Amino acid sequence: MTEKISEAELVVMEALWETAPQTANDVSDRVAADRDWSLQTVKTLLSRLMAKDIIAADQDGRRFLYRPMVARDDYVAGESGRLVNRLFGGRVSPLVAQLAQQDQLTADDIAELEAILKGLKS
């Protein structure tokens, strides 16, 4: 995926990844708890995502049903790779070291990382 998703668009995508297809009203209802957005704002974000070919819409009578065309896992993998490349020269260990130095790794995080590394070694 070459198009970037803005923070606001990501909120809409999370709603669509959770359940699809949805109408604009459905998406608006889902994001209303976290954001004070009007239905028109949600429709604008849906239009932007459609223009980027990240979502598609199927007509259902007088309404449109929106669905993602990009899987969440694919999006996360692409964004993670871009972050590591841009900030850490493509190396993951400096990222982990940075998080550790900022005390952002919990004991659970460390245990998960150890399990991942152990799995990779075997």
N, C-alpha and C positions, 0 to 999 in steps of 0.2 A: 504494500500500500504506500503510495507516494504522497497522498494528501494528508496534511496534519489535521488533527481533531483538536479544536479549542477546548478549554476547560468547560465552558457552557455546553458545547456539543457533546462532551464526554458524559455529562449528567444525563442527557437524552439517550445516549448510546447505552449507558448502564441500565436504564429502564427498558430499552428494547432487548438488550441481551438477557435480561431477567425473564421477560415474557414477550413473545412475538407470535403473530402480528398484533399491532395495537393501532387504534385510531389516535388522532392528535389529542382528542379529549382524554383518552386513556392515559397517554403519556403525561399530559398536563396534570391529571389527577395524581399520578405516581410521584411527580417531582414537586408537587405543591407543598408537601410536608417540609421539604428542605429548602425550597426556593420560593420567593414571592414573585413568581413569574405569571404573566397573563397568558391566556391561550394563544394570543397573537405572537408572543415571544417564542413559545414552544413551536408554533407553526413556522416561524422564521428559521429557527434552528433546524427543524426537519427539512425545510427547503434547502438550507446550506448543505446538509448532509447528503441530500439527494443529488445536488449539483456536483458533489465530490465523488459520487458513485459509491458511497459508503452504506447507504440504505436504499431500499426500493419501496415503491408503493403500488399496491394493487387496488383498483377501484372496486368497491363493494356498494352498489347502489349509488347513493349520493355522497358517500364518504370514502376515504382512502384508508387502507390498512398498511401500516409501515412495518418493515422488517429489515434487520441488519443483513448486509451482504458481506460483512467482514466478521469472522469469528472473534470473540473476545480474546481467546488464547493467541491468535495470530497477531492481533493488535498489540497485546502486552509484549509478546516476543519482539516485535518490530521496534516498539518504543524503548524496551530495555536495551536492545542492541544499539540503538542510536545514542542512548544516554551513555552507555559504557564506551562507545567509540568516541563521542564528542568530548567527554570529560576525563576519561581515563585511558585514552590511547588504545582502546579495544581490550584492555586487561581488566578482569573482574577483581583480582586481589586488592588493587588500590581502592576500589569502591568499598569492599568489605572492611579494609583497614580504616578508611575514612569514617564509616559508620561506627566502628568500634571506638575510635578516638573520640567521637562525639557522644559516647555512652548511649547509642541508639540501638544496641543489640541486647535483647533480654536473654535470660538464661534459656528460655524456650527457643529463641532464635538460634542461639549458639548450638543447642542440642540438635535442632533441625539441620543446620549447616554441617555439623559433624556426621549426621546420618547420611546426608546427601553425598558428602565426600567419601565416606566409607563405602557407600553403594557404587560410586564411580570407580573406586580402586579394585573392587571385586569383579 
